[in-house]
Amino acid sequence: MLDKNIEYLNKCLLINDILVIGDLHLGYSEKSYRVVYPKLQLEEIINEINEIFNFVEKNNREIKKIILLGDIKHFFKNISEEEWRETLEFVDFLIDKVGKKKIYIIKGNHDVSLNPILKKRDIKSNEFYEFKLKINKKIKKFIFCHGNRLFKQCLDSDYVVFGHLHPAIILEDKYKSEKYKCFMKGKWKRKIVFILPSFSEISKGLNLGRLNSYKNDFSIIPNNNLKNFEIIIYNNQDKKEHNFGKLKKL
């Protein structure tokens, strides 16, 4: 059962009134996918987030803060023309939604050159964010980070939330197989951990069935620990999450 006041919503987490969004990789379509994806991925991302806001508002609730978990842009060093345009357009969209002071941007490993873009809107990125939130009628400490670096603050928290891993799972029968983005939830070092899928649809993500073929330190949690995490797929049509149990049993 999901902790009270923490909800799966599309490819995001909604924690009280905070919308948490995973890796975006804006600009990724510039060289690799322009022919395959003629519609700009930014349009798709904005449309999905608008749908999330509309759904929350219809349920008489409000999103007051937004946290981006890093890898806002795709290219590691140089800033492409498309990255400049898409990142600024996306940030302006978020500002219109919640205001500049309610946007929290975490720097991912792809965001080496992100700050010159954010400076245009007088916004700074950080390595992590720490909030105290009421969950199940108790005040809990949350750390939001990208997931490629472990900070000591993570070890002194009740909840850790990150992206970076791009988790996805392949479900198959004798007729077909299909890859789905998924959330991961588990316990690690006495903390409750949520790992979010990437938000962009350009890449479906890392196949967790091949987790052993990836480096053990790819994320802040070793692969053997990740095998004990639950796999959750959110069905956006019926607005419901489906828990497939622990990864090691799939």
HELIX and SHEET records of a PDB file:
HELIX    1   1 SER A   29  SER A   32  1                                   4    
HELIX    2   2 GLN A   41  LYS A   58  1                                  18    
HELIX    3   3 GLU A   81  VAL A   98  1                                  18    
HELIX    4   4 LYS A  100  LYS A  102  5                                   3    
HELIX    5   5 ASN A  115  LYS A  119  1                                   5    
HELIX    6   6 LYS A  152  LEU A  155  1                                   4    
HELIX    7   7 LEU A  208  SER A  213  5                                   6    
HELIX    8   8 ASN A  223  LEU A  226  1                                   4    
HELIX    9   9 LEU A  247  LYS A  249  5                                   3    
SHEET    1   A 6 ILE A   6  LEU A   9  0                                        
SHEET    2   A 6 CYS A  12  ILE A  15 -1                                        
SHEET    3   A 6 ILE A  18  ILE A  21 -1                                        
SHEET    4   A 6 LYS A  65  LEU A  68  1                                        
SHEET    5   A 6 ILE A 103  ILE A 106  1                                        
SHEET    6   A 6 SER A 125  ASN A 126  1                                        
SHEET    1   B 7 PHE A 128  ILE A 135  0                                        
SHEET    2   B 7 LYS A 138  CYS A 145 -1                                        
SHEET    3   B 7 TYR A 159  PHE A 162  1                                        
SHEET    4   B 7 LYS A 191  ILE A 195  1                                        
SHEET    5   B 7 PHE A 183  TRP A 188 -1                                        
SHEET    6   B 7 GLU A 230  ASN A 235 -1                                        
SHEET    7   B 7 LYS A 240  LYS A 246 -1                                        
SHEET    1   C 3 SER A 177  LYS A 181  0                                        
SHEET    2   C 3 PRO A 167  GLU A 172 -1                                        
SHEET    3   C 3 LEU A 206  ASN A 207  1                                        
END                                                                             
